[in-house]
Amino acid sequence: MLRLRRGEEGAVAVIVVLSLVALLGVTVLTVDVGQLLFKRRAMVNASDAAALAAAQSCAGVDDSDSPEAMADLFAVDNVSVASGQITELVGCDGPSFGHVSVEYGMSQDLFFAGVLGFNGPAQVTTEATAGWGPARAGNPVPIVVYTGQDQGNCNIDEHLPEGIPCYLWYDNDLFANSAFGFLNLCTANDPCSQGWDVDRAAGCPNVGSSLRDDWIMGNWSGGPNQINWPDETFVCRVSGLSSSNWNTLESRVDDTPPGNQLMFPVNDCATQVDSSGTAIGCNATVAPDKYNIVGFIILQLDDVLTSAAEWGGTPYSFCSRNNVNVTTNQVIPLSSLPSGNCPNGATPSGVENLLVGGKAPGTAGAQYVYDDLNKTVTWTGPNGRTNFEFNWWLNGQCGQPPGNSSAVCLKVTTVDVQFNGQGACDIEDDCPDFGVRGVRLCDLEVGSCPDDN
């Protein structure tokens, strides 16, 4: 028995050593490999951002930024220790189509892998490619812009110049419950229910908030979204609303150009249709089921104001104040009326339907003169009392605010337009190129870059 026990000497040590090897292997997988995977995810973002920034620099006909400098800037902005370069550049600053490939990496120390014979530090390297092409086939954000002046202070047409500050209202009451202007970007070739370029009487699917977030952030490999102008391109309206979509859009405000210069589809409201495919016009009493997209407009996103507390001002209101003391030649500011839903100290930005003593300005029997510039009434009648009635509003950051407290205002600056024939066509050889470019991530191997199509 003594000899048998002596024959097992050292067995525990062998088991411990084998266990330590296994434990170290698990530790390496947990700590080192896990850290490498985490860093790779960060580097994917860095390379994607670098490729998009370089592509945007090359896509702009008048852009003097160096694509190499822009790629480095955005890569480092995502991962401070990232380093790399552009590995392929085709068609920069001039041609309608082109692409750029980048490779960026970083070093990562290994904590436990050295025990198993793996030398550090390890290099984490990722690649990305982005392409550009005329905006007649691009990847816009899923938020429509209406032609004309009904949406804000700018007349949205093909002659709108560059550098104009504008605001755009997305009010669920403004365009007959048009669900704040969100639309479906899914094409026939995408792995989601098609809503772009559908038949005018087709049924419209909905899309979820997360997919709309992906579109807003540009994290979408589908598309590109093409238009058929001068033929119609019907695109499904998206019903419902998620405040997260506006929050996602707001996150793009702090991007530096061109990151905050976004492409919006342009809707010709005169030819938008209901669910049966019947044109309903701009002032429809029913919600449009499909927009008719006639092109794109590129706008620099300056701010997203999502509440009355942010956009300020006072919506269209009715003031009624009786038995106001008046004396001959007294100048009465409309802002001095303290109650009855009246301005109460604020000079109105606009006044309509004014009646003093039941009389409109300048009509027979009116005993006052109205100064619309200063929003004052000069009483010309005898001393006594009279009544005031009028509609009024006070402008905020986006002009006259709507009555709908859930409305959203986008403050933007125009960059370029391409619609109603301004380069809006399908085949490059059939029309001129007006210099507006769409940029997106792509893959040369599968032929998804714009210049491969």
Secondary structure, 3 states (H helix, E strand, C coil): CHHHHHHCCCHHHHHHHHHHHHHHHHHHHHHHHHHHHHHHHHHHHHHHHHHHHHHHHHHCCCCCCCHHHHHHHHHHHHCCCCEEEEEEEECCCCCCCEEEEEEEEEEECCCCHHHHCCCCCEEEEEEEEEEEEECCEECCCCECEECECCCECCCECCCCCCCCEEEEEECCCCCCCCHHHEECCCCCCCCCCCCEEECCCCCCCCCCHHHHHHHHHCCCCCCCEECCCCCCCEEEECCCCCHHHHHHHHCCCCCCCCCCEEEEEEECHHHCECCCCCECCCCCCCCCCEEEEEEEEEEEEEEEECCHHHHCCEEEEEEEEEEEEECCCCEEEHHHCCCCCCCCCCCCCEEEEEEECCECCCCCCCCEEEECCCCEEEECCCCEEEEEEEEEEECECCECCCCCCCCEEEEEEEEEEEECCCCCCCCHHHCCCCCCEEEEECCCCCCCCHHHC
